[in-house]
Amino acid sequence: MLAEQRYKIILDLLEKNKSVTVTEIREALHASESTVRRDITALHNASKLIKVFGGAVSIENNFSADEPTVAQKADLNREEKQQIGRYAASLIGRDEFVYIDAGTSTGSMLEYIDITGVSFVTNAVAHAQYLAARGAKVYLLGGELKSSTEAIVGNTAVRALQGYHFTKGFFGTNGISRQEGFSTPDADEAIIKETAMGQCRKAYVLADSSKFNNVSSVTFANIEDATILTDQLPVGYENYGQEIV
């Protein structure tokens, strides 16, 4: 099959599904994985699609591999984050064992939490300090401290998380897409999020409406794996979250 024919098939798949994996393309083309990856790269370089980890997404989705620092994110959509954080905190009851992910969205819930009888685990140094100063019982994961997001990452943190069983978990995300799920720019943070979410009886993602229809470099969960708490649910996401008003 000629390259142009393969390109058309790939783009047709993307027009229909908005995202596609390397495996799906390989099966459609009856081609080798190396050929598929070369085709994806060629189409990406031609601005026909966006190459992501494990496949490609339509250019209709906003893609970003950039990772803002905590300071850069602190003032973004502050009012919406506070509204979402206040509601998220109200979901925590007595005697719960709660995981709180690093990030400014999850940080917005801390001041509203009734810490009575609740134990917390977090990979955020600032979150742990804040909760501990209020008298909460809090466990900080060990591992590598990532300076830009002030999050603990690495194998030590992953192994610790695998031994926990949380009643609830609260997570941040850089992007939300029905096809690509929840995504983040950093593979190390993605593994922490994925592992922690897998240990939660109930998982929530706190995200203001600017995060929807965005795709970042690494998916850490499918959209069905958590309930989205947001200020405004876009059309098409009604079954995946709750709008906080």
Secondary structure, DSSP 8 states (H G I E B T S, - for coil): --HHHHHHHHHHHHHHHSEEEHHHHHHHHT--HHHHHHHHHHHHHTTSSEEETTEEE-TTSEE------HHHHTTTTHHHHHHHHHHHHHT--TT-EEEE-SSHHHHTTGGG---TT-EEEESBHHHHHHHHHTT-EEEE--SEEETTTTEEESHHHHHHHTT--EEEEEE--SEEETTTEEEES-HHHHHHHHHHHHTEEEEEEE--GGGBTEE-SEEEE-GGGSEEEES---TT-TTTEEE--
